[in-house]
Amino acid sequence: MQRKLVTFVDPHSGEARLGLQWRDSVIDLSAAYAGVLQQAGLARPEQRAGAELPATMLEFLQAGDVALDALNKVIQALKSL
């Protein structure tokens, strides 16, 4: 499956965020990863998600393999829905 990463503006905060084009929607990746971590029962999912799957494209690219692994976990979770 082809992955299409996008930058979008969060309508509530007005901040630019990293997203994934998924079917007809844009998924906020950091928020989605926090949900994956919460479902796994891990402590402080929002804080961990922000560190492992940053909210901006530049930070995502700088994070390297850690961010790619987190992205793949989000995609696997989306596929299971």
N, C-alpha and C positions, 0 to 999 in steps of 0.2 A: 504494500500500500504506500502510495506517495504521501509524504508529509509536507504540509504547507504551513510554515510558520508565518505569523503576521504580527504587526504591531497595531493595536487598537487603542482608542481612548475610552477609559472607564467612564460611563455616564454619571456615576455618583461622585467620584473623586476628581475627574478631569485629568487624571494621570495617564500617560502612555504605558501600556502593559503588553507583555508577550502573550500571544495567543496561538491557538492551533485551529486552522480551518477544518471543521469536522462536519461532514455532510453539509447541511444548510446553516450551520451555526459557527460562531467563533467561541472557543473554549478558553477561558483564562487559565493558563497552565499552572501558575503558582497556586491559585485557589484550588484547582482540580487536584494537584498533587497533595495539598494539605488534606483534602478529603480522602485520598488514598491512604495517607499516613494515619489519619484518624480511624479509618476502617480497620487498619492493621493494629490498632490499639497502642500506637506509639505516643509518647508524651510530647507536648508542645508542637503539634503538627504544623501550625502556621509558621512558627519560628524556623523549624527545620526545613519546611518547604521553601521559605524565602532564601535560605542559605544554599540549598541543593538545586533548586530550580528557580533562579532569579526571575524577577518580574519584568525585566527589560531585555531587549534583544542583545545589546552589547554585553551585559553581564552574563547572559546565557552563553554567548560565544566564548567569553573569557573563562567560564566555569569548566568547559571541556567535558571529559567523560562522566563526571558526576552528574552534570545537567542532562547529558544524553541518556544516562541510565534512568534518571527520574522521568524524563520525557517518555521513554519506552514503557515505564510502569503506568503512566497516565493512559497511554494508548491501549495497553492491555486491559485496563479497567474500562475504558470506553467500549472496547470490542465486546466485553462481557455483558454490556447492558442490553 
